[in-house]
Amino acid sequence: MKYVKQFSIIMIITFIGEVMHFLLPLPVPTSIYGLVLMLVALLAGILKVEQVRETGRFLIEIMPMLFIPAGVGLMDAWDVLQPNFLSFAVITVVSTIVVMAVTGVVTQFIIQKERKDD
Amino acid sequence: MTELLQNSVYFGVIISILSYEAGLFLKKKCKLAICNPLLIATAATMIFLILSNVPYDSYYEGAKYISYLLTPATVCLAIPLYEQFEMLKNNWKAIVFGILSGVLTSLVCVLVMAILFGLGHAEYVTLLPKSITTAIGMGISEELGGYVTISVAIIIITGVLGNMFAEGICRIFKIEDPVAKGIAIGTSSHAIGTTKAMEMGEIEGAMSSLSIAVAGLLTVVGASIFAGFWI
């Protein structure tokens, strides 16, 4: 029964996220509304983490697998990528590396600076 | 046989799970970034579909039930974020400026390289939301007049690249702090990268989850401004 309850809570929050996505005119997807809602509910104490923990852990653990269908969908994307393939490939690879490195270095720099100041 | 596979509802799920299992097995045997379970699973499934003559649409008839769980799974990213909330409060300044620097770097990078490669405005705005989560990225691309299908493809490729490169980039650039690692991964490669951050640790995973939402929303504003920077 524990898992049934946990799964229903997660699905209800997801559904409320979907309703917000439908009603509000912001470019925010259902998943982000749901994430914020669940976080607020947990922080406010409306929801106890024990009420969602195991099922939540399970869903997060299988998450990489959930991207496979979308990834396989790239097999149909070749036709649209092909005309600019080289530039798209270079931009995608270079910017992913640069963005990750800059973000990490900046964040780490500020964290270390703050710790020294304390 | 082909007809059976094309009509089966369960086949799409099974081939996805089995190829993912194969990816996990290879990952254990070889530590190289290329032995990435998601990359291997995706490639193996594609190859299988091509060889067995099953079109993507019939595969997706079954596989869509896997994708269906993606939204509730993303909602659950709030759980580790809640458990690491103290970490977030203590480092909020670094987190905010870190994500902001990443979002700006992404937009500037795309702008500069799009000009260098002589791309058109439509191609440029197609690439602008490349580092953020698909659902937000699609909306931005559409709004700014990009090619939505290309945006989706590039966003997924970015995620897989981030997932593959995360450990290497953190090592090369000496990013050792778990908060910084998580923020870097989530800001550059959204939810697909976050699955790698989750494997690296609780803090990394929580910070990466946070970055998906924050970077996504900052990019909504940033991309519409950057769309105007075009000569």
Chai-1 contact restraints between the chains, C-beta under 6 A:
chainA,res_idxA,chainB,res_idxB,connection_type,confidence,min_distance_angstrom,max_distance_angstrom,comment,restraint_id
A,I10,B,P72,contact,1.0,0.0,6.0,A-B,restraint_1
A,I13,B,V75,contact,1.0,0.0,6.0,A-B,restraint_2
A,T14,B,T71,contact,1.0,0.0,6.0,A-B,restraint_3
A,T14,B,P72,contact,1.0,0.0,6.0,A-B,restraint_4
A,T14,B,V75,contact,1.0,0.0,6.0,A-B,restraint_5
A,P27,B,G139,contact,1.0,0.0,6.0,A-B,restraint_6
A,P27,B,V220,contact,1.0,0.0,6.0,A-B,restraint_7
A,P29,B,A135,contact,1.0,0.0,6.0,A-B,restraint_8
A,P29,B,I136,contact,1.0,0.0,6.0,A-B,restraint_9
A,T30,B,T71,contact,1.0,0.0,6.0,A-B,restraint_10
A,S31,B,T71,contact,1.0,0.0,6.0,A-B,restraint_11
A,S31,B,T74,contact,1.0,0.0,6.0,A-B,restraint_12
A,I32,B,A213,contact,1.0,0.0,6.0,A-B,restraint_13
A,G34,B,V75,contact,1.0,0.0,6.0,A-B,restraint_14
A,L35,B,V75,contact,1.0,0.0,6.0,A-B,restraint_15
A,L35,B,L77,contact,1.0,0.0,6.0,A-B,restraint_16
A,L35,B,A78,contact,1.0,0.0,6.0,A-B,restraint_17
A,M38,B,V75,contact,1.0,0.0,6.0,A-B,restraint_18
A,M38,B,A78,contact,1.0,0.0,6.0,A-B,restraint_19
A,L39,B,A78,contact,1.0,0.0,6.0,A-B,restraint_20
A,L39,B,L81,contact,1.0,0.0,6.0,A-B,restraint_21
A,L39,B,Y82,contact,1.0,0.0,6.0,A-B,restraint_22
A,L42,B,Y82,contact,1.0,0.0,6.0,A-B,restraint_23
A,G56,B,C76,contact,1.0,0.0,6.0,A-B,restraint_24
A,G56,B,I79,contact,1.0,0.0,6.0,A-B,restraint_25
A,L59,B,A73,contact,1.0,0.0,6.0,A-B,restraint_26
A,L59,B,C76,contact,1.0,0.0,6.0,A-B,restraint_27
A,I60,B,C76,contact,1.0,0.0,6.0,A-B,restraint_28
A,M63,B,A73,contact,1.0,0.0,6.0,A-B,restraint_29
A,M63,B,T195,contact,1.0,0.0,6.0,A-B,restraint_30
A,P64,B,L38,contact,1.0,0.0,6.0,A-B,restraint_31
A,P64,B,T195,contact,1.0,0.0,6.0,A-B,restraint_32
A,M65,B,Y20,contact,1.0,0.0,6.0,A-B,restraint_33
A,L66,B,I66,contact,1.0,0.0,6.0,A-B,restraint_34
A,L66,B,L69,contact,1.0,0.0,6.0,A-B,restraint_35
A,L66,B,L70,contact,1.0,0.0,6.0,A-B,restraint_36
A,L66,B,A73,contact,1.0,0.0,6.0,A-B,restraint_37
A,F67,B,I192,contact,1.0,0.0,6.0,A-B,restraint_38
A,I68,B,S16,contact,1.0,0.0,6.0,A-B,restraint_39
A,I68,B,A41,contact,1.0,0.0,6.0,A-B,restraint_40
A,I68,B,T42,contact,1.0,0.0,6.0,A-B,restraint_41
A,P69,B,A63,contact,1.0,0.0,6.0,A-B,restraint_42
A,P69,B,I66,contact,1.0,0.0,6.0,A-B,restraint_43
A,P69,B,S67,contact,1.0,0.0,6.0,A-B,restraint_44
A,A70,B,I156,contact,1.0,0.0,6.0,A-B,restraint_45
A,G71,B,T42,contact,1.0,0.0,6.0,A-B,restraint_46
A,G71,B,I156,contact,1.0,0.0,6.0,A-B,restraint_47
A,V72,B,T42,contact,1.0,0.0,6.0,A-B,restraint_48
A,V72,B,T45,contact,1.0,0.0,6.0,A-B,restraint_49
A,V72,B,M46,contact,1.0,0.0,6.0,A-B,restraint_50
A,L74,B,A153,contact,1.0,0.0,6.0,A-B,restraint_51
A,M75,B,M46,contact,1.0,0.0,6.0,A-B,restraint_52
A,M75,B,Y56,contact,1.0,0.0,6.0,A-B,restraint_53
A,D76,B,Y56,contact,1.0,0.0,6.0,A-B,restraint_54
A,A77,B,A153,contact,1.0,0.0,6.0,A-B,restraint_55
A,V80,B,T149,contact,1.0,0.0,6.0,A-B,restraint_56
A,V80,B,I150,contact,1.0,0.0,6.0,A-B,restraint_57
A,L81,B,A153,contact,1.0,0.0,6.0,A-B,restraint_58
A,S87,B,F117,contact,1.0,0.0,6.0,A-B,restraint_59
A,I91,B,M113,contact,1.0,0.0,6.0,A-B,restraint_60
A,I91,B,L127,contact,1.0,0.0,6.0,A-B,restraint_61
A,T92,B,I154,contact,1.0,0.0,6.0,A-B,restraint_62
A,T92,B,I157,contact,1.0,0.0,6.0,A-B,restraint_63
A,T92,B,T158,contact,1.0,0.0,6.0,A-B,restraint_64
A,S95,B,C109,contact,1.0,0.0,6.0,A-B,restraint_65
A,S95,B,V110,contact,1.0,0.0,6.0,A-B,restraint_66
A,T96,B,T158,contact,1.0,0.0,6.0,A-B,restraint_67
A,T96,B,L161,contact,1.0,0.0,6.0,A-B,restraint_68
A,T96,B,G162,contact,1.0,0.0,6.0,A-B,restraint_69
A,T96,B,S188,contact,1.0,0.0,6.0,A-B,restraint_70
A,V98,B,C109,contact,1.0,0.0,6.0,A-B,restraint_71
A,V99,B,G102,contact,1.0,0.0,6.0,A-B,restraint_72
A,V99,B,T105,contact,1.0,0.0,6.0,A-B,restraint_73
A,V99,B,S106,contact,1.0,0.0,6.0,A-B,restraint_74
A,V99,B,S131,contact,1.0,0.0,6.0,A-B,restraint_75
A,V99,B,S188,contact,1.0,0.0,6.0,A-B,restraint_76
A,M100,B,I169,contact,1.0,0.0,6.0,A-B,restraint_77
A,M100,B,A184,contact,1.0,0.0,6.0,A-B,restraint_78
A,M100,B,S188,contact,1.0,0.0,6.0,A-B,restraint_79
A,A101,B,I169,contact,1.0,0.0,6.0,A-B,restraint_80
A,A101,B,F173,contact,1.0,0.0,6.0,A-B,restraint_81
A,V102,B,S101,contact,1.0,0.0,6.0,A-B,restraint_82
A,V102,B,T105,contact,1.0,0.0,6.0,A-B,restraint_83
A,T103,B,G98,contact,1.0,0.0,6.0,A-B,restraint_84
A,T103,B,G102,contact,1.0,0.0,6.0,A-B,restraint_85
A,T103,B,I183,contact,1.0,0.0,6.0,A-B,restraint_86
A,T103,B,A184,contact,1.0,0.0,6.0,A-B,restraint_87
A,T103,B,T187,contact,1.0,0.0,6.0,A-B,restraint_88
A,G104,B,I175,contact,1.0,0.0,6.0,A-B,restraint_89
A,G104,B,A180,contact,1.0,0.0,6.0,A-B,restraint_90
A,G104,B,A184,contact,1.0,0.0,6.0,A-B,restraint_91
A,V105,B,F173,contact,1.0,0.0,6.0,A-B,restraint_92
A,V106,B,G98,contact,1.0,0.0,6.0,A-B,restraint_93
A,V106,B,S101,contact,1.0,0.0,6.0,A-B,restraint_94
A,T107,B,A94,contact,1.0,0.0,6.0,A-B,restraint_95
A,T107,B,G98,contact,1.0,0.0,6.0,A-B,restraint_96
A,T107,B,A180,contact,1.0,0.0,6.0,A-B,restraint_97
A,T107,B,I183,contact,1.0,0.0,6.0,A-B,restraint_98
A,Q108,B,I175,contact,1.0,0.0,6.0,A-B,restraint_99
A,Q108,B,D177,contact,1.0,0.0,6.0,A-B,restraint_100
A,Q108,B,A180,contact,1.0,0.0,6.0,A-B,restraint_101
A,I110,B,A94,contact,1.0,0.0,6.0,A-B,restraint_102
A,I110,B,F97,contact,1.0,0.0,6.0,A-B,restraint_103
A,I111,B,N91,contact,1.0,0.0,6.0,A-B,restraint_104
A,I111,B,A94,contact,1.0,0.0,6.0,A-B,restraint_105
A,I111,B,D177,contact,1.0,0.0,6.0,A-B,restraint_106
